[in-house]
Amino acid sequence: MRKLYASLLMSLSVTVLVAVLSSCAGQVKKSNNNSVDEAATDDIAPGVSHTSALDGDSRTDGKKIVPASSEDTLNQMIKKQSDADIAKMANDLLMANPANMKALNALGLLNYKKGKYKAAEFFLNKALKTHSNEAGLYNNLAMVKLAQGEQREAVKLLKTGFNQKADDIGIMTNLGAIYVGQKDYPNAEVALEKVYKPGSKDVKVGTNYATSLAANKKYPEATAIYKRLLSDNGSSREIMLNYSIHLIENVKDYKQGLDLINRLKFVGVPEGARNLINDLENKAKSGVK
């Protein structure tokens, strides 16, 4: 059962890396075969950091300044998710200044969501050459590396970004998710405790943080988070499953765990988890007797 539990948690943690963005800018869809929904953001947030989240100036080579309205227009195109307009405005900005960070970042993300990872790397690396102190760029390049299966390189980039900005939410969220996937729960806890806030509505961050706390035998803290998550997301099958595992395996509260299993079976078992649920149910029933 422990092996199944770890497998389930890993699948949840991978989702965090690409799906935890919150934004007012709507949905972005990667257009490769393994399509994943993402949300754009106007601020530094988990996942990728868009142009207006980065702090660089609009100067060209020191002799000329790009009008702020041009970058404002680019930000508006990003909010509207208009790929053609993003590309056009970014290229216009690069004509005025080939090192414009916001334009390079926008083109990097545009290629990332299309699955053109080498092109994405090119633009983001070019931006980093002149803006090596921008944490968001390291975060975005890490996501490109992760999409290509280069997890070790992604972690290095996230750590470099962390050194630039220790309170970057996106970097800490992504590091925490990777650490959970690697079962490095002490480091996952350290990363995620900087991100998770009481009352947070972020299911993925909360789930990963509770997982880390439980793995580190901080059961009361994990229980409190699961209770809050379930209260705010009563129909979430993933939360019900993970919470029931915690109740039965860690807390030994078989009655409450069994009640949650029955509730989960009523709303529908998550794909691939039926055998795990049967094992949990049998263990809980034995414990209740």
Secondary structure, 3 states (H helix, E strand, C coil): CHHHHHHHHHHHHHHHHHHCCCCCCCEEECCCCCCCEEECCCCCCCCCCCHHHCCCCCECCCCCECCHHHHHHHHHHHHHCCHHHHHHHHHHHHHHCCCCHHHHHHHHHHHHHCCCHHHHHHHHHHHHHHCCCCHHHHHHHHHHHHHCCCHHHHHHHHHHHHHHCCCCHHHHHHHHHHHHHCCCHHHHHHHHHCCCCCCCCCHHHHHHHHHHHHHCCCHHHHHHHHHHHHHHCCCCHHHHHHHHHHHHHHHCCHHHHHHHHHHHHHHCCCCCCHHHHHHHHHHHHHHHC
